[in-house]
Amino acid sequence: MEVHKKGQLHRAFSIFVFNNQGQVMLQQRAKSKYHSGGKWSNTCCSHPRDGESLEQAIHRRLQDEMGFDCDLEEKTAIIYQVKLDHGLTEHEYLHVYKGRFDGQPKLNPEEADDYKWLTLEELNKDIEKQPEIYSEWLKIIIKEHLNSITDSLRLRSLFLRWMS
């Protein structure tokens, strides 16, 4: 909490989980979260604990927040800084991971109120239409770093829509 109050640079991660239809799973952050409560965000995001590797942290938090685990691959790392609600600042060295899962999550109500699957096209359109309902880091990643995480998934999504 202190690094968020002071706006200090710290390590974090964001996970984007896609299904076989090329849709990304979004979570609606629990309204009780210490910042960005009720906003839609990527599948999972958090910080490693002291002494915990990123590999351990990503699987622990995906299981804690969404009630499942899957193989995850780091796609990129970025640094960003943005002001949040409650006088907090995110200043993160953010590792961005991608995974694949086709089941139904078991949401931890302390972490997430809801989830939904969207195509990247639907997500982009909705962010433009109502940006206030999305987390700041999700908007940054989608706007500036989408190609780093999607690779062939975007092409697959476009192909599947064209075939239907």
Steps between C-alpha positions, in 0.01 A plus 500: 500500500786738582648483149158592358467794740849628413482412129819294519605270219431136588469161331159370396340268247190485284359180355286474187327164457349415163265218400504292182268751331763773543300684768669650804363443852445824689429529870297767669705601802318464830342830602678464836851509345734771629504666156315466170217309669221394265707567186548242229857384457712222359461145630731546799752751629703533815847525655746233607562464873843563650726211402242353259592447137277635225435142390367411844302823533316481167368151569418574864300813414320351200382218726419742787303747288339289230503146640698335220854472372647451153830520318616861475758659272656842554437712191641841590596729785416869523536791740206731551382758749142615552297671773219293650210556735546541878818708444699199381744472210597196297865518396576150389757292328231274360559150362221401262409132468272309267325170558224281361200358685160383383325426827296705742681690775410475870522863605633601839239760613770700681678548167243492217127567475450364149672387181429500128658389175543759222672502165778754474290690249208518746734606778660777292159636399369493856809672639448781249128518582526490881863531617397581858394140570847355425818497709769748398764230442266299276441806282876564478580140408222476241584838345879475497606135535228280355717355222751377758247272667273388218730368224304230315192523726378817327540340158315190623219715639462686171506172305235339725269803461549494122418127486175533700 
